[in-house]
Amino acid sequence: MTQLIQGLPFLIGGLISVTIIDTAGAIASRRLGFNYGYLTFASLIVYTLIGSFVSKKLGLDIAILISLIISFYEGTVGYMLSKKLNANTGLTDEELQKLTVSFNLPVIYSLY
């Protein structure tokens, strides 16, 4: 339990970073006309850095848990933010309507 508490700053930092990437990226992709999907690499960098720091400091099990929480947050809340902010995904409105949070969850779980 104490390791999880020690990992809270990393978790909060990761959640804030992902929220900034999703929010700023959605707005920028719409205004500048680039595909929002390119920001996946920025999110992967956040997962990698947070996971690396946490595993060195607190161990692999806590690092996996924190990375899983951050990725779950991005796959649900981040997806809803990008949809609400009309991110340029390169998909038509009909294709976007088919995608839901319930579609994203199995994709996230398959990564772990």
NUTIPA-779759 format. One record per atom (N, C-alpha, C, CB): residue number from 0; y, x, z negated. Coordinates in Angstrom, 2 decimals, padded with zeros to 5 digits. Atoms other than C-alpha are relative to their C-alpha. Glycine has a CB too. Layout:
<nodes>
<NUM <Y X Z>>
...
</nodes>
This chain:
<nodes>
<0 <-001.19 000.82 000.00>>
<0 <000.00 000.00 000.00>>
<0 <001.26 000.86 000.00>>
<0 <000.00 -000.93 -001.20>>
<1 <-001.17 -000.88 000.07>>
<1 <002.39 002.83 -000.81>>
<1 <000.28 000.65 001.35>>
<1 <-000.21 001.07 -001.08>>
<2 <-000.21 -000.57 -001.33>>
<2 <001.83 004.33 002.65>>
<2 <000.70 -001.00 000.91>>
<2 <-001.33 000.43 000.62>>
<3 <-000.64 001.03 -000.82>>
<3 <002.80 001.05 004.27>>
<3 <001.48 -000.13 -000.35>>
<3 <-000.71 -001.35 -000.19>>
<4 <-001.39 000.06 000.43>>
<4 <005.99 000.94 002.22>>
<4 <000.77 001.21 000.53>>
<4 <000.10 -000.08 -001.55>>
<5 <-000.63 -001.20 -000.54>>
<5 <006.75 004.52 003.26>>
<5 <000.20 -000.10 001.51>>
<5 <-000.84 001.23 -000.33>>
<6 <-000.11 000.17 -001.44>>
<6 <006.24 003.45 006.87>>
<6 <001.02 -001.05 000.43>>
<6 <-001.32 -000.36 000.55>>
<7 <-000.96 001.05 -000.33>>
<7 <008.78 000.59 006.68>>
<7 <001.22 000.50 000.78>>
<7 <000.46 -000.67 -001.25>>
<8 <-001.13 -000.47 -000.82>>
<8 <011.72 002.71 007.93>>
<8 <-000.38 000.24 001.46>>
<8 <000.57 001.29 -000.59>>
<9 <000.46 -000.21 -001.37>>
<9 <009.68 003.65 010.99>>
<9 <-000.19 -001.35 000.71>>
<9 <-001.32 000.80 000.02>>
<10 <000.21 001.33 -000.57>>
<10 <008.70 000.02 011.55>>
<10 <001.33 -000.67 000.35>>
<10 <-000.81 -000.88 -000.97>>
<11 <-001.31 000.62 -000.23>>
<11 <012.27 -001.24 011.21>>
<11 <000.73 000.71 001.14>>
<11 <000.84 000.03 -001.28>>
<12 <-000.63 -000.76 -001.09>>
<12 <013.56 001.55 013.45>>
<12 <-000.61 -000.33 001.35>>
<12 <-000.12 001.49 -000.25>>
<13 <000.67 000.37 -001.24>>
<13 <010.96 000.70 016.07>>
<13 <000.37 -001.39 000.46>>
<13 <-001.49 000.08 -000.17>>
<14 <-000.37 001.37 -000.35>>
<14 <011.76 -003.01 015.95>>
<14 <001.44 -000.07 000.52>>
<14 <-000.16 -000.92 -001.22>>
<15 <-001.39 -000.03 -000.45>>
<15 <015.48 -002.32 016.29>>
<15 <000.10 000.64 001.38>>
<15 <000.89 000.76 -001.01>>
<16 <-000.02 -000.69 -001.30>>
<16 <014.89 000.11 019.17>>
<16 <-000.51 -000.89 001.12>>
<16 <-000.83 001.27 -000.07>>
<17 <000.59 000.88 -001.02>>
<17 <012.69 -002.33 021.06>>
<17 <000.93 -001.19 000.28>>
<17 <-001.39 -000.50 -000.46>>
<18 <-000.94 001.11 -000.18>>
<18 <015.19 -005.16 020.49>>
<18 <001.19 000.44 000.85>>
<18 <000.48 -000.54 -001.36>>
<19 <-001.11 -000.52 -000.79>>
<19 <018.01 -003.02 021.87>>
<19 <-000.42 000.20 001.45>>
<19 <000.52 001.32 -000.59>>
<20 <000.50 -000.22 -001.36>>
<20 <015.92 -002.01 024.89>>
<20 <-000.15 -001.33 000.72>>
<20 <-001.35 000.75 -000.02>>
<21 <000.22 001.31 -000.63>>
<21 <014.95 -005.63 025.59>>
<21 <001.30 -000.72 000.30>>
<21 <-000.88 -000.86 -000.88>>
<22 <-001.24 000.73 -000.17>>
<22 <018.40 -007.10 025.10>>
<22 <000.92 000.69 001.02>>
<22 <000.72 -000.13 -001.34>>
<23 <-000.88 -000.72 -000.92>>
<23 <020.49 -004.42 026.82>>
<23 <-000.64 000.11 001.38>>
<23 <000.32 001.40 -000.55>>
<24 <000.69 -000.12 -001.27>>
<24 <017.86 -003.99 029.51>>
<24 <000.01 -001.28 000.81>>
<24 <-001.41 000.42 -000.22>>
<25 <-000.03 001.29 -000.70>>
<25 <017.75 -007.70 030.34>>
<25 <001.37 -000.25 000.60>>
<25 <-000.38 -001.15 -000.96>>
<26 <-001.37 000.21 -000.49>>
<26 <021.51 -007.89 030.66>>
<26 <000.31 000.97 001.14>>
<26 <001.03 000.18 -001.14>>
<27 <-000.28 -001.01 -001.04>>
<27 <021.76 -004.64 032.64>>
<27 <-000.80 -000.27 001.27>>
<27 <-000.32 001.40 -000.53>>
<28 <000.81 000.25 -001.20>>
<28 <018.89 -005.57 034.98>>
<28 <000.57 -001.15 000.82>>
<28 <-001.45 -000.31 -000.39>>
<29 <-000.59 001.13 -000.70>>
<29 <020.58 -008.84 035.83>>
<29 <001.32 000.40 000.66>>
<29 <000.24 -001.18 -000.96>>
<30 <-001.32 -000.38 -000.54>>
<30 <024.04 -007.33 036.32>>
<30 <-000.08 001.09 001.06>>
<30 <000.92 000.45 -001.13>>
<31 <000.09 -001.13 -000.92>>
<31 <022.97 -004.14 038.11>>
<31 <-001.07 -000.18 001.07>>
<31 <-000.28 001.27 -000.76>>
<32 <000.96 000.34 -001.04>>
<32 <020.09 -005.67 040.06>>
<32 <-001.26 000.84 000.05>>
<32 <000.65 000.08 001.29>>
<33 <001.26 -000.74 000.00>>
<33 <017.21 -003.39 039.03>>
<33 <-001.09 -000.81 -000.69>>
<33 <000.16 001.38 -000.69>>
<34 <001.14 000.74 000.56>>
<34 <013.75 -004.58 038.02>>
<34 <-000.14 000.33 -001.48>>
<34 <-001.31 000.34 000.77>>
<35 <000.13 -000.13 001.46>>
<35 <013.47 -005.14 034.28>>
<35 <-001.29 000.73 -000.41>>
<35 <000.05 -001.38 -000.66>>
<36 <001.29 -000.64 000.28>>
<36 <009.88 -003.88 034.41>>
<36 <000.08 001.51 -000.13>>
<36 <-000.97 -000.35 001.06>>
<37 <-000.14 -001.45 000.10>>
<37 <011.12 -000.32 034.79>>
<37 <000.27 000.46 -001.43>>
<37 <001.13 000.48 000.89>>
<38 <-000.28 -000.36 001.39>>
<38 <012.13 -000.40 031.12>>
<38 <-001.27 000.10 -000.85>>
<38 <000.94 -001.02 -000.60>>
<39 <001.27 -000.16 000.70>>
<39 <008.46 -000.43 030.16>>
<39 <-000.16 001.42 -000.50>>
<39 <-001.18 -000.38 000.91>>
<40 <000.13 -001.41 000.38>>
<40 <008.62 003.35 030.08>>
<40 <000.82 000.32 -001.24>>
<40 <000.43 000.90 001.15>>
<41 <-000.81 -000.22 001.20>>
<41 <011.42 003.27 027.49>>
<41 <-000.73 -000.54 -001.23>>
<41 <001.38 -000.69 000.15>>
<42 <000.77 000.56 001.11>>
<42 <009.28 001.02 025.29>>
<42 <-001.18 000.89 -000.35>>
<42 <-000.48 -001.41 000.33>>
<43 <001.13 -000.89 000.25>>
<43 <006.31 003.33 025.70>>
<43 <000.44 001.26 -000.73>>
<43 <-000.69 000.38 001.32>>
<44 <-000.53 -001.18 000.71>>
<44 <008.46 006.25 024.57>>
<44 <000.22 -000.34 -001.47>>
<44 <001.33 000.48 000.64>>
<45 <-000.19 000.42 001.40>>
<45 <009.39 004.29 021.42>>
<45 <-001.34 -000.06 -000.71>>
<45 <000.71 -001.39 -000.06>>
<46 <001.33 000.08 000.62>>
<46 <005.70 003.51 020.71>>
<46 <-000.56 001.39 -000.27>>
<46 <-000.97 -000.80 000.90>>
<47 <000.56 -001.35 000.12>>
<47 <004.72 007.14 021.29>>
<47 <000.69 000.79 -001.11>>
<47 <000.13 000.75 001.32>>
<48 <-000.74 -000.75 001.03>>
<48 <007.47 008.65 019.13>>
<48 <-000.26 -000.55 -001.40>>
<48 <001.49 -000.03 000.30>>
<49 <000.24 000.61 001.31>>
<49 <007.04 006.18 016.27>>
<49 <-001.43 000.31 -000.45>>
<49 <000.23 -001.54 000.04>>
<50 <001.39 -000.28 000.33>>
<50 <003.26 006.58 016.38>>
<50 <-000.23 001.45 -000.38>>
<50 <-000.89 -000.36 001.15>>
<51 <000.15 -001.43 000.29>>
<51 <003.52 010.36 016.45>>
<51 <000.57 000.36 -001.37>>
<51 <000.68 000.84 001.08>>
<52 <-000.63 -000.31 001.28>>
<52 <005.94 010.58 013.53>>
<52 <-000.78 -000.59 -001.17>>
<52 <001.43 -000.52 -000.03>>
<53 <000.71 000.66 001.09>>
<53 <004.03 008.09 011.41>>
<53 <-001.37 000.64 -000.22>>
<53 <-000.16 -001.49 000.29>>
<54 <001.33 -000.60 000.18>>
<54 <000.63 009.67 012.08>>
<54 <000.09 001.36 -000.66>>
<54 <-000.71 000.13 001.35>>
<55 <-000.16 -001.31 000.65>>
<55 <001.92 013.11 011.06>>
<55 <000.37 -000.15 -001.47>>
<55 <001.08 000.82 000.72>>
<56 <-000.47 000.16 001.37>>
<56 <003.53 011.76 007.91>>
<56 <-000.95 -000.83 -000.87>>
<56 <001.36 -000.64 000.01>>
<57 <000.74 000.95 000.81>>
<57 <001.28 008.91 006.80>>
<57 <-001.46 -000.20 000.42>>
<57 <000.69 -001.30 000.03>>
<58 <001.37 000.16 -000.43>>
<58 <-001.94 009.05 008.79>>
<58 <-000.14 -000.93 001.20>>
<58 <-000.84 -000.53 -001.13>>
<59 <000.25 000.72 -001.24>>
<59 <-003.46 007.52 011.89>>
<59 <-000.11 -001.50 -000.20>>
<59 <-001.26 000.52 000.66>>
<60 <000.19 001.44 000.20>>
<60 <-004.39 004.14 010.40>>
<60 <001.33 -000.74 -000.15>>
<60 <-000.85 -000.24 -001.23>>
<61 <-001.31 000.63 000.15>>
<61 <-000.81 003.34 009.36>>
<61 <000.78 000.08 001.32>>
<61 <000.80 000.68 -001.14>>
<62 <-000.68 -000.14 -001.29>>
<62 <000.50 004.66 012.70>>
<62 <-000.47 -001.07 000.98>>
<62 <-000.25 001.39 000.59>>
<63 <000.54 001.04 -000.89>>
<63 <-001.80 002.30 014.61>>
<63 <000.51 -001.37 -000.41>>
<63 <-001.55 000.02 000.00>>
<64 <-000.48 001.29 000.50>>
<64 <-000.80 -000.64 012.41>>
<64 <001.47 -000.22 000.36>>
<64 <-000.18 -000.10 -001.52>>
<65 <-001.43 000.13 -000.29>>
<65 <002.93 000.00 012.84>>
<65 <000.23 -000.14 001.51>>
<65 <000.77 001.22 -000.54>>
<66 <-000.13 000.12 -001.46>>
<66 <002.57 000.51 016.60>>
<66 <-000.46 -001.37 000.48>>
<66 <-000.81 001.10 000.71>>
<67 <000.49 001.33 -000.36>>
<67 <000.58 -002.71 016.83>>
<67 <001.02 -001.09 -000.33>>
<67 <-001.33 -000.29 -000.71>>
<68 <-001.02 000.98 000.39>>
<68 <003.25 -004.66 014.95>>
<68 <001.19 000.06 000.96>>
<68 <000.48 000.26 -001.46>>
<69 <-001.13 -000.15 -000.92>>
<69 <006.00 -003.24 017.18>>
<69 <-000.36 -000.56 001.38>>
<69 <000.41 001.48 000.12>>
<70 <000.39 000.50 -001.33>>
<70 <004.06 -004.00 020.37>>
<70 <-000.18 -001.52 -000.01>>
<70 <-001.31 000.68 000.46>>
<71 <000.12 001.45 000.12>>
<71 <003.25 -007.53 019.16>>
<71 <001.39 -000.64 000.02>>
<71 <-000.75 -000.39 -001.29>>
<72 <-001.37 000.49 000.04>>
<72 <006.94 -008.06 018.41>>
<72 <000.61 000.03 001.40>>
<72 <000.85 000.84 -000.97>>
<73 <-000.59 -000.10 -001.34>>
<73 <007.96 -006.84 021.85>>
<73 <-000.67 -000.97 000.97>>
<73 <-000.12 001.42 000.53>>
<74 <000.71 000.91 -000.89>>
<74 <005.29 -008.89 023.59>>
<74 <000.32 -001.46 -000.23>>
<74 <-001.46 000.21 -000.13>>
<75 <-000.35 001.39 000.28>>
<75 <006.48 -012.07 021.92>>
<75 <001.52 -000.18 -000.03>>
<75 <-000.62 -000.45 -001.34>>
<76 <-001.45 000.16 000.15>>
<76 <010.09 -011.85 020.75>>
<76 <000.74 000.68 001.16>>
<76 <000.47 000.57 -001.36>>
<77 <-000.64 -000.71 -001.11>>
<77 <011.05 -009.26 023.38>>
<77 <-000.12 -000.76 001.30>>
<77 <-000.59 001.37 000.16>>
<78 <000.21 000.81 -001.20>>
<78 <009.56 -011.42 026.11>>
<78 <000.94 -001.21 000.00>>
<78 <-001.46 -000.45 000.10>>
<79 <-000.87 001.17 000.07>>
<79 <011.47 -014.47 024.89>>
<79 <001.47 000.38 000.18>>
<79 <-000.19 -000.72 -001.35>>
<80 <-001.37 -000.47 -000.19>>
<80 <014.72 -012.46 024.72>>
<80 <000.28 000.25 001.48>>
<80 <000.24 001.28 -000.81>>
<81 <-000.21 -000.32 -001.41>>
<81 <014.30 -011.21 028.28>>
<81 <000.04 -001.27 000.84>>
<81 <-001.09 000.93 000.52>>
<82 <000.00 001.27 -000.74>>
<82 <013.53 -014.71 029.49>>
<82 <001.29 -000.77 -000.25>>
<82 <-001.22 -000.86 -000.41>>
<83 <-001.23 000.71 000.35>>
<83 <016.49 -016.23 027.64>>
<83 <001.23 000.65 000.63>>
<83 <000.17 -000.07 -001.52>>
<84 <-001.13 -000.74 -000.57>>
<84 <018.83 -013.52 028.98>>
<84 <-000.12 000.15 001.52>>
<84 <000.10 001.37 -000.65>>
<85 <000.20 -000.01 -001.46>>
<85 <017.52 -014.04 032.55>>
<85 <-000.13 001.40 000.58>>
<85 <001.14 -000.72 000.68>>
<86 <000.25 -001.35 -000.52>>
<86 <016.25 -010.51 033.09>>
<86 <-000.48 -000.08 001.44>>
<86 <-001.03 000.74 -000.88>>
<87 <000.43 -000.07 -001.39>>
<87 <015.71 -009.51 036.71>>
<87 <-001.42 000.57 000.03>>
<87 <000.98 000.88 000.84>>
<88 <001.40 -000.42 000.02>>
<88 <011.91 -009.40 036.75>>
<88 <-000.60 000.16 001.39>>
<88 <-000.82 -000.99 -000.79>>
<89 <000.52 -000.04 -001.35>>
<89 <011.51 -009.66 040.49>>
<89 <-000.93 -001.16 000.31>>
<89 <-000.72 001.29 000.21>>
<90 <000.86 001.17 -000.20>>
<90 <009.60 -012.92 040.06>>
<90 <000.86 -001.23 000.31>>
<90 <-000.88 -000.26 -001.25>>
<91 <-000.69 001.26 -000.26>>
<91 <010.57 -016.34 041.33>>
<91 <-000.03 -000.87 -001.25>>
<91 <-000.64 -000.74 001.20>>
<92 <-000.03 000.91 001.15>>
<92 <011.36 -019.17 038.92>>
<92 <-001.36 -000.65 -000.24>>
<92 <001.05 -001.09 000.20>>
<93 <001.33 000.61 000.15>>
<93 <007.96 -020.77 039.61>>
<93 <-000.99 000.98 -000.62>>
<93 <-000.52 -000.48 001.37>>
<94 <000.90 -001.01 000.56>>
<94 <006.14 -017.52 038.84>>
<94 <000.32 000.24 -001.47>>
<94 <000.10 001.32 000.78>>
<95 <-000.39 -000.20 001.39>>
<95 <008.12 -017.08 035.63>>
<95 <-000.45 -001.15 -000.89>>
<95 <001.51 000.16 -000.11>>
<96 <000.43 001.14 000.79>>
<96 <007.23 -020.59 034.47>>
<96 <-001.48 000.09 -000.35>>
<96 <000.28 -001.29 000.74>>
<97 <001.43 -000.15 000.27>>
<97 <003.54 -019.68 034.69>>
<97 <-000.26 001.00 -001.12>>
<97 <-000.73 000.44 001.28>>
<98 <000.15 -001.00 001.05>>
<98 <004.05 -016.72 032.35>>
<98 <000.50 -000.57 -001.32>>
<98 <000.76 001.30 000.35>>
<99 <-000.39 000.46 001.33>>
<99 <004.14 -017.64 028.68>>
<99 <-000.38 001.08 -001.00>>
<99 <-000.68 -001.35 -000.35>>
<100 <000.38 -000.93 001.06>>
<100 <003.78 -015.84 025.39>>
<100 <-001.51 000.05 -000.13>>
<100 <000.65 -000.40 -001.34>>
<101 <001.46 000.02 000.13>>
<101 <000.15 -016.94 025.31>>
<101 <-000.65 000.83 001.11>>
<101 <-000.52 -001.44 000.05>>
<102 <000.50 -000.89 -001.05>>
<102 <-000.31 -015.01 028.58>>
<102 <000.17 001.46 -000.44>>
<102 <000.75 -000.25 001.34>>
<103 <-000.28 -001.37 000.40>>
<103 <001.24 -011.85 027.06>>
<103 <-000.92 000.49 -001.11>>
<103 <001.43 000.11 -000.45>>
<104 <000.79 -000.44 001.15>>
<104 <-000.85 -011.77 023.88>>
<104 <-001.32 000.66 000.39>>
<104 <-000.27 -001.17 -000.89>>
<105 <001.23 -000.69 -000.37>>
<105 <-004.22 -011.00 025.53>>
<105 <000.25 001.35 000.66>>
<105 <-000.81 -000.86 000.91>>
<106 <-000.33 -001.27 -000.63>>
<106 <-002.55 -008.26 027.54>>
<106 <000.31 001.04 -001.06>>
<106 <001.20 -000.15 000.96>>
<107 <-000.34 -000.92 001.09>>
<107 <-001.14 -006.68 024.37>>
<107 <-001.25 000.43 -000.74>>
<107 <001.00 -000.65 -000.97>>
<108 <001.22 -000.33 000.74>>
<108 <-004.46 -006.89 022.54>>
<108 <-000.94 000.86 000.81>>
<108 <-000.71 -001.27 -000.42>>
<109 <000.92 -000.80 -000.82>>
<109 <-006.32 -005.37 025.49>>
<109 <000.42 001.47 000.01>>
<109 <-000.04 -000.54 001.45>>
<110 <-000.45 -001.37 000.04>>
<110 <-004.18 -002.24 025.11>>
<110 <-000.51 000.75 -001.22>>
<110 <001.49 000.04 000.04>>
<111 <000.45 -000.65 001.24>>
<111 <-005.59 -001.57 021.64>>
<111 <-001.47 -000.10 -000.12>>
<111 <000.67 -000.60 -001.22>>
</nodes>
